[in-house]
């Protein structure tokens, strides 16, 4: 069973009469809801713990238990849960396989750590965007506060308050950069003092970047490092990428904190009575904002700026987060991603032509941070770069963003060209067979289920993507010769994949041998990833019922990649509360989240792969779709509500054309719907018609 929130302040908020009467959440209520999920540690552990991650979408890092990065001398013992280094979206190199890699560049750490800490506290404030660490030893008291400026996004700040004495702090430009595909790259640094700050020139392979450090602590250059000697009182440190520092630490912290407060107050929020669900929502939304930006700098790695595992970003994976940006009103960020993709259509077309000799766009498995020119020349790193289903995910991001932007000129400029090229790709790899069905046949290729073999015909994931792209191309009047409509009418090769169990095989060649051995439950995609069905189909329902039989390790329970996130989201769309709760309970049983519910591991118990933001995207979608879902073209309220007490929501955006506010329990929902465009839709069986900016209140009886 799940635990109820026991925080008194939070319960006061939940029973607030003003909220119940006005179906609106006050500024103080939102602050209480966010602060109720703040992380606090009161015991210092000299063994590895989950590092605390923060960032601003451009610049970020994880920090260790003493508030700074982990001392390199202790890396082996304390980095069980990942790295602690600085990353910035502006600093990437083109390395092995002519691929682009976001690389680390520096770290701050204590020269000497206390032998015995007598008092300790570490807290992460998601509402303020800060991490605060307090520790005492002997007669000394140290307070460390860190932030990444949410306004000046190339700026990081540290404040170290000292009572008594303190160890020096070392600022170390890294010498060797450990990068994916077993690369160890050399970084060269040159440090000079200019006026009131230090200038650090960093070079690695084809990239040079300047970093500036400004502090009121005493600084000396020693062995290619900067040694900061702290004084009693406040020691401020600012670190800037690309530009000299022109702002004070106090100003930086103030503007960053104000940005976070405004963001939390204005973006969509779901408030549940279950503490872990609320922690998952708030901490996930914070991690999305730590990791992603609207600056068109490319896609960050799946673990953001933690440095864990991958050094590059995946279009498929970010689509799981993109949906949450739209639903919570972060539309400008979501919009910038589509513009970024669309502006690179020529590069994607040339890339597809070179890899597959096919016209159109096969969305790259990994998107470059630099130009497409020379990218992955002469060949890609491995077979997974030929996953041909990816274009469907790019198409969905594009189409749904266009819905929210609601501007025909924007759709014509950015959305239609992308949709058109993805549909063209699938048209060019479709062949009509002797069975009069349309088959997807192209080599080299592989499928979304990475255990399902290579160079197979009719990958199920690709059939789903092709159907989606054809549907949207037709809607956009891009089916010039009627081929897309013909393919959909005559049918893609789904019947050829139908098994006796009532589900689809993952491709034509593997058949029953994949059953129970799949890494990912591809059969659930119409429930989770691509809305190609008007209602839950029999095959999707059966696949959901068999999800633990389909997927390897699931019964242990053990989950690879984002699989359990897809289970949860599919359950929300099916509307099966009992099965959803089973999956939710497995988050901890399967060691998929840590005991403090700070983050999600990429795979059960793979500790070094912490902060896998991608699965957070699926889980938060699931939490939201439990209460508000528009997946099947109608507004469904409380379709999969697992909570007995009241649930509150504010500023939830639906692609049907309304912003949803309100509250609900097991019996009824009190909602306020504000139209952001002219719209007509079904609300739990009632037809609703609204003009733009019109607002209505609805009381709905729930079954």
N, C-alpha and C positions, 0 to 999 in steps of 0.2 A: 504493500500500500504506500501511497505517496504521503509525504509529510505536509502539514499545513504550516503556513507562515506564523511564526510565533513572535515576530517583532511587534511590540506594542504600538509604536508609531505607525506602522503599516496598517494594523487593524483599525486604528483611529481613522486613518485615511479611507479604508474600505467602507466604513459605516457612515462616512460623512454625509449628513442629510442634504447639504447643498448640492452635492454631486447627484444624489438620487433624484432630486427634484428637477434639476436643470439639464440632466444628461450632458454635463460638461465638466471637465476636470480643471481645477484651478492650478495656477502656477506652483503653489506650495504643494499641492497633491502630487504633481508630476515629480517635483524634486524629491519628495519623500519616497515615491515609488522607485526612483533611480537609486537614491542613496541606500535604500534597504538592501540593495544587491552589492554594495561595496564590499570588497575583499579585505579582510583583516586577519593578520597572523600575529599572535602574541608570544609565540615560542620560537626561539632561534634554533635552527637545525644546521649542524656543520656537515650534513650529508646533502645529497642532491635533492632539490625541490623543484616544482614547476616554476620556471622563471616568469617574471611578470612582463608582459608585452605592452608597448604603447607606441603610437605613431600619429602622423597627421595625413596619411595618404601619399605622401611624397618621401618622408624621412621617418625612420623608426628604428626600433631596437627592442630586444628583451634585456631586462636587468636582473641581477642576482639578488641574493638574500640580504646583502649589505648595501643595497641601493645603487651600486655601480655595476660595471661588468665584472665577470668572474676573472680573477687573476689567472693569466695564462699558465702559471706554474701549477694551478689546481684544476686545469681543464679536464683532465681524465676523470677525476673524482667527482666533480660537480656539474658536468655537462651531460648527464644522463638524459635530461629532458630537453636538450637542445643548446644552441649557441647563444652567446651574448656579444654582439658586435653591431656597429652602425652600418646601416644601408640607406642609400638614397637613390631614387629612381633616375637621377641624372648620371649615375656612375655604373655603367655596364661596359662589358668588353665583348668583342667578337672573338671567340676562342675555338676550341675543338669542334669539328664538324661544321665550321663556319656558322656557328650558332651564337646567339646573344645570351649573356649571363649577367645578371645583377650580382655585383661583387661587394664584399665588405671592405671597409677601408680603415677603421680605427676603433679603439676602445679606451674607456676610462676605467681604471681599477685602483684599489688601495695598494700602496707599496707594501705595507705590513698590515695584517689583520689581527684583531685582538685575540689573545690566547683564551680568554674567558669573558663572555658577555653576561652581565648580571641582570640586564633589563632590555627588553626587545619589543618592538612593534613595527609591523610593516602593513601599510594600507594602500589599496588602489581605489581612487575615487573616479568612477566612470562619469559622474556628473561634472566634475571639475577637469577631467583629463589629466590627472596627476598621479604619481606614485610617491608616497612618503615613507621613509624608513628611519626609525629611531633606534639607537642602541647605546648602551652604557657599558663601560668597562673601567676598572680602577675608579678614578674620580672624574672620568671624562664622559661627556654627553655629546653625541653626534646626531644631527638631524639632516637627512638628505631628501630633497624634493626634486623630482625630474618631470619634464614635460617636453613635448614637441609642439612648437607654436602652430596653432591651427589657422592662423592668419598669414604669417610669414612662413610659408611651408618648407623653406630650406633652413630653418632655424631650430636648434635644440637648446634647451635650458636646463641648468642644474643650480640648485641652491644648497649649500652645505653650511649649516649652522653649528658652530663649535663652542662648547663650554669646556675649558681645560685644554688638553692637548689632543692632537690628531695626527694620524699617519699622513704622509704625503700622498697625493694622488698622481698617478702616472697617466699621461695621455700618450698612447702608443699608436702611431701609424703602423698598420700591419705590414710585415715583410713578405710573408707567404700567404696567399689567398687560396684557401681550399674551396674548390668549385666542383660542381657536378661532373660526372664522367671521369672521376679520379684525376682531376687537374689540380696541380699545385703551381699557381702563377706567382711570379715575382712582382712585387710592387716597390717602386722606388719613391722615396719621399725626400723633399728638400724643405727645410724649415728656416724661415727668416722672421725677424721682428720688424714690423712696420708701424710706426706711430704708436698707437695704444693697443695694438693687437698683434697676434702671431699669424703669419701666413704659411700654410702648409701646402706645398705643391705635390700632388700625388700622380704617379704615372704607372699604368699597367697595360701592356700590349698596345692597343691602338688608342687608348683613352688617357687624357690628362684632365685632372680636376683640381680646383683650388678650394681649400678649406680654411676658414678663419676662426681663431680662438681668441676670446676676450674675457678677462677675469680681473677681479680686484685682489686675487691671491698673488703671492710672490711666485714667479716662474723662472726656471732656468732650463736651458737646453743641455741635455745629457744623453749621450749614446743614441742619438736620433730620436729621442723621446723628449717630451716636455714634462718636467717635474713641477707640480704645483704644491707649494708649501702653504698650508692654510693658517689663518690667524684666528684668534678668538673672535667670535661674532659671526656675521653673515659673510659668506664667501660665494659670490655669484660667478657663474661660468656660462658663457654662451658659445655655441659652436654653429657656424654658418657655412653652408655649401654654396659655392659660386660667387657670392657677393660679400664684401666687407660688412662688418656689423655696425649698424647705425641706430640701434635701439637699446635701451637698458633692459636688464633682466627683469626688473619690476614691471616695466611696460609690456614686455613680451608675455610674462605670466598673466598679467591682467587681461590683455586682449585675447589670449588663448582661452582662459577660463570663461570669459564672457561669450566667446564663440561657442563653446561647449554648452553653456547654459541655454543660449538661444536655440541651438540645434535640438537639444532634448525637448525644449518647450514646444517646438513647432513641427517636428517630424512625427510620423505616426507611432503610436504606442499601444501595446496590448498589456493589460495588467491582470494577472491571474492570482488566485488564492494559494497557489502551490509554489513554495519557495524555489525549487529547482527549475521549474518552468520559467519563473520570473528571472532568475539568474541567467538562464540560457538566453532569454530574449535580450536583456539589457547588455550582457557581456558580448553577445554576438553582434548586436548593432554597433557597439563600441569598436569591436574588432574590425568590422567592415569599414568604419570611418578611419580607423588607424591605418588600414591597408590600401584603400582605394581612393582615387582622386578624380577630378574633372579637368585636369590640365593636359590631357592628350599626351601623356608621357609613356603610354604603353601599359601592358598588364603586369601587375606584380606577381610574384610567386604565390602558390596556394597557401603558404604559411606566412604571407605578408613579409615583414621585415625582420622576422625572427632568425632568418638564415638557415632554417631547418630544411633539409632534404633538397628541394629543387631551387634553381636560381632563375626560373623563367615562368611565364604565365600561360594558361590554357584557356582558349575561348569557351570550350564546353564547360569547364569548371566555373568560370566567372558567371556563366548564365544562371547558375543556382543562386548566386548572390544578387544578380541584376534584378531578378523578380522582386526581391525584398526592397531594393532601392525604389522601384516604382510604387510598390504597395505602401511605403512609408513617406512618400512625397519627395524623395531625393531624386527628382526627375532630371534636374540639370546634370547630375553626375551620370545617370543612366544614358541620357541623351548624348553626352560627350563621348561615351564609348562607341556609340553607333556612328557618330560623325568620324571618329578616329578610324573605324573599320572602313567606312565608305570612302574616305579620302585615300585609302590604300587599295582600292579595287584593281587598278592596273597591276600592282605588284602581286596581289593574290591570284589574278588570272594568269600572269606569267609563271608564277610558282606552280599552279595546277597544271599548266601546259607542260612545264619541264618535267614534273614528277610523273604525270599520268598520260600526257599527250591527249588531253581532253579539254575542250572549251568549257568555260564557266568557272565557278569557284568551288573548289574543295577547301573549306575553311581549314587553315593550318592547325595541326594538333597543338603546336606551340607557336605563338605569335612572336615575331621578332620585335626587339626593342629599338633596333635601327632600321635601315632600309631593307627592302626585299632583294635589292641588287646583291647578288653573291651569296644570299642566305642559303644555308645547307648545300653548299657546293663542295664537292661534286655529288654528295648523297646525304640523306638524312641519317640520324644516329641509329635508329632501330626500326623494327616493323610497326611499332605503335604510331609512328608518324603517318601511316596510311589508313588511319581510322576514318572511313568515308562517311560516317554518319554526322560528323561535326557541323556540316553546313546547315542542318536543320536547327541546331541550337543557336547559331548566329542569326538565322532567319527569324526564329521566335523572338530573340532579343530585339531585333530590328522592327518587326511588325508591332510588338506590344509597346515599344517606345513611341512609335508613330501614333498609336492610339492615344497615348497620354499627352504627347506634344500637341496633337489636334490642330495641325497646321499643314494645309495641303501643299504649300510651297516647300516646306521642310520634307514632307513625305516624298515629293517628286524628286528632290535633290539628293536625299540621303537614303531613304528606305527602299524605294522602288528599284534603284540599280542593284542593291544588295540582294533583294528578294529575287529579282530577275536572273542574276548570275548564279545563285544557288539552285534555282529551279532548272536553269539551263544545264548545269552540271549533271543533275540527276537524269534529265532527259537524255543526255549524251551517254550515260552508262546503262540506260534501260534498253532491253531487247525483248521483243515479243516472241514467246516460245510457241512450240507446237500445241501446248495446252491452252493457247489464246490468252495467257496471262503475261504480264510484263515483269521481267526478271532484271535484277541488277547484277551485271557481270563486268568486273574490271579487275585487272591485276597490274601491279601489286595492290593488295587491300587487306584490311583486317577489321575486326568488329569491336564494339564497345566492351563486350565481355572478353577481356584480355586472355582468358583461358580457352577461348573458342577456336583457335587455329587461324592460319593465315590463308589468303588467296582462295576463300570460299565464295560461292555464288549466294546471292540473296541473303546477305546479313540482315537479320531482323531489324536491328537498329537503323540500318540504312533505308530499309523499306518504310519505316515510320517517318524518317526524316524526309524522304522523297514525297510521301503523301502530304506532309505538312507544307513543304515548299510549293508543291503543285497547287494545293488549296489556296495559298496566299497569293501566288502568281495570278491565278484566275481571278481572285477578288480584286487585284490591282490592275486587271485588264491587260496582263502581260502575256496572255496565251494567244499569240498572234495567229497561229495556224491551227489552233484547237487541239494540239497534241496532248497538252496536260489534261484537258477534260476527257479526251479519249482514253488516256491511260487510267484515269480514275474510274471511268465508266466500265471499261473492260476489266480492270482490276490488276493491282500489283500482286506479286506472287505469294501473298499470305496463305491461301489455301494449301499450297505445296509444303508449307512448313507446319501445318496443323498436325498435332500428335494425337494419339488415342486418349491421352489424358485431358484433352481439351485446351491445351496451351500450345503456343508456337515453339518450334525449335529455334535456336539462335541463328542458324544458317542452314543451307540446304545440305551441306556435306556431312555435318557432325551428327545430326539426328539425336537419338536417345542417349548417346554416349556422354553428352554434356549434362544430362539430368543429375542434379546433386553435386556437380563439379563446377558450377558457374561462379565466377568471382562477383559478377554483378547480375542482378535479376532484370535483364533486358526486357522481359515480358511485361514488366510494370510500367514501361515508359509512357504509355498513353494515360496513365494515372498520375504520373509525376513530372514528366519532362515536356511532352508535346501534346497539346490539346486537340487531337485529331478526331475524337469521338464526341458525339452529342450527348451520350449518356454512357454509363458503365457497361461495356460489352461483356458478353459471357466469357470470352477468352481472358479479358483483363480480370474479371472477378475470380475465375478459376486460378489464374496465375497468382493473384493475391492470396487466395486460400492455401496455395502450395508453396508460398515464398520460402518457407523454412526447408522444404524438401528440395527446391530448385537450387539453392545457394549453398556452396560448400562451407562447412564449419558453423552454419547458422544455429544448429540445434545445440551446440556446446554450451553457451552461445559464443561465437567468434565471428567477427565481421571484417571484411577487407574493404578498404577504401570507403566510399560514401554509401555503401550498401544499406546500412541500418537507417541512415537518413532517408533513403528512398523508401524503405519499408514504412517509416512513420508518415511520410508525405502521402504515399499511396493509401494508407489507412485513413487519413483525414479526408481524402477525396471519396473513398468508398463509404465512409461513415460508420465504421465498426469500432465502437468505443472500447470493447473488451480486448480486441486484438491490438488496437493502438496502445492501450495501457501495457500490454505484454511487451511490445517493442520499446516503449518508454522505459520500463523497468530494466530492460536489457542494456540500456546505455551504461549503467554501472556494473551490472552482472558481467557484461562482456569486456569490462575495462576499456570502454570506448570513450568515456569521459573520466577525468581524474576525480578523486574523492572530494575536492573542494569545488567541483563544477566550474573550474576556471576556463577550460578549453576542451576541444575534442581532438583525440588522436586520429591520425589518418587511417590506421588499422588498429584493431584491438591490441592493447598492450605494447604497441611499438612506440616507446616513450620518446625516442629522439625525434619522432615526427609529430610533435605537439603543435597546437594552434592551427589545425587544418580548417581554415575558414570556410572551405567549400562545403563541408558537411554541415557547418553552422547554418549555411544558407538554406539547406533542405530542412533542417530541424525547425528553424524559425518560420519557414513557409508552412510547415506542418502545424505549429502552434497557432498561427494566424488562420489557416484554413479549417481548423477545428471550429472556429467561431464565425468567420466570414470567408466564404468561398464564391468565386465567380468562374470556376474552371469550366463548367458546362454551359456557359452563356446565360446563366441566371444567378441571382443573388441568393445564396443559401446561408441561413443563419443557424449557428449551433448544430451543424450537421454531425459533428463528432466531438461534442463537448464532454470531456472527462471529469470536469470539476463540479463539485456540488455547491460551492459557494459562488458569490457573484464574480463576474468577469467584467472588466471595463475596457473600452477602447476609444481612442481619439485619433482623428486625422488619418484614418485608414482609407487609402485610395483604391477604388475599384475601376477596372477597365470598362465597366458598363456605364460609367459616367458620373459616379457619385463619390463623395467623401463621407465615410461612415463614422459617426460618433454614437456613444451610448453605453448601455449596461445590460446585462442579462444574467439570469439564473437558470435553473433547470425547468422552470415553468413558463417564463415569459421573457421577452426582450423589449426594452424601450430604446428606440433608435431615433437619431436625427440624421437625415440624409440631405446633403447639399449637392446640387448638380454642378459639376465643373464644365459640363457641356449639355446641349439638348440630348435627352436620352429617354429610352423606353426599355423596360426590362421586367422580368418576373421576380417578385420578392416572396419567397416561400408560398408560391401559389397565387399571389395577387399581382395584377398588372399595374406597373407604376410608370407614369409619364411625367417628365419634368422638363422645364426650360432651364437654360443655363443660369446659374446663380439662385435658382429657386430652392427653397428649403422646406422639407416636410418632416413631421414627427410621426412615428409609427409605433404602435404597441402590438406586439406579435405574440400570440400564444404558441408555445413550443410543445412538441409532442414528447 
